Amino acid sequence: MKRKIKDRRSMLKHNIKPIDYAKEQIKGGNKYSWDNLIYEIDNLEREIIDNTVELVKTEREIFDCIKNVEDLQYRLLLQYRYFDCKRLVRD
């Protein structure tokens, strides 16, 4: 997704043309017009934010579940596994 944003921003840099306001503007013609690229970048950034919010909610739910484990060793094991990304055995 970040790659798409970079690509669209690059297209913006190389695709900016002055607008002739004397001519009638027709919308929807060019898929890579300046307006459409900005709109697409905004949508991709919004999608990243929404995905990040969902991830944080899920992490909080997992943390709350782990926090309720009574056995200290199991609780630490789960914390290492899900939050520190550590494994017990090496591959």
C-alpha positions in Angstrom: 0.0 0.0 0.0 2.8 2.4 0.9 4.4 1.5 -2.5 1.2 2.5 -4.3 1.2 5.8 -2.5 4.8 6.5 -3.5 4.0 5.5 -7.1 1.0 7.9 -7.2 3.0 10.7 -5.7 5.7 10.2 -8.3 3.1 10.3 -11.0 1.9 13.6 -9.6 5.3 15.1 -9.7 5.7 14.1 -13.4 2.2 14.6 -14.5 1.4 18.1 -13.3 0.2 20.3 -16.2 -1.3 23.8 -16.0 -5.1 23.9 -16.2 -6.5 25.9 -19.0 -9.6 27.4 -17.4 -10.8 28.8 -20.7 -11.6 25.3 -21.8 -14.6 23.4 -20.5 -13.4 20.7 -18.0 -14.7 17.2 -18.5 -14.5 14.9 -15.4 -13.8 11.2 -15.4 -11.7 11.1 -18.6 -8.2 10.5 -17.4 -7.5 7.8 -14.8 -4.2 9.4 -13.8 -5.3 13.0 -13.7 -4.0 15.2 -10.9 -7.3 15.2 -9.1 -7.7 11.4 -9.3 -4.2 10.7 -8.1 -4.7 13.0 -5.1 -8.0 11.2 -4.4 -6.4 7.8 -4.7 -3.5 8.8 -2.4 -6.0 10.1 0.2 -8.0 6.8 0.0 -4.9 4.7 0.5 -3.7 6.7 3.4 -7.2 6.5 5.0 -7.1 2.7 4.5 -3.7 2.5 6.2 -5.1 4.5 9.2 -8.2 2.3 9.4 -6.1 -0.8 9.3 -3.8 0.5 12.0 -6.7 1.3 14.3 -8.1 -2.2 13.8 -4.7 -3.7 14.6 -4.4 -1.6 17.8 -7.9 -2.8 18.9 -7.0 -6.4 18.3 -3.7 -6.0 20.2 -5.6 -4.5 23.1 -8.0 -7.4 23.1 -5.2 -9.9 23.1 -3.3 -8.1 25.8 -6.5 -8.1 28.0 -6.8 -11.8 27.5 -3.2 -12.4 28.4 -3.4 -10.2 31.4 -6.1 -12.4 32.8 -4.0 -15.5 32.7 -3.3 -16.5 36.3 -0.1 -18.5 35.8 2.8 -16.1 35.7 4.9 -18.3 33.4 2.2 -18.8 30.9 1.4 -15.1 31.0 5.1 -14.2 30.3 5.2 -16.8 27.5 2.2 -15.4 25.8 3.5 -11.8 26.1 6.9 -12.8 24.6 5.1 -14.7 21.8 2.5 -12.1 20.8 4.1 -8.8 21.7 7.9 -9.4 21.5 7.6 -11.9 18.6 9.9 -14.4 20.4 9.8 -18.2 19.9 10.6 -20.9 22.3 12.3 -23.1 19.7 14.6 -22.1 16.9 13.9 -23.3 13.4 
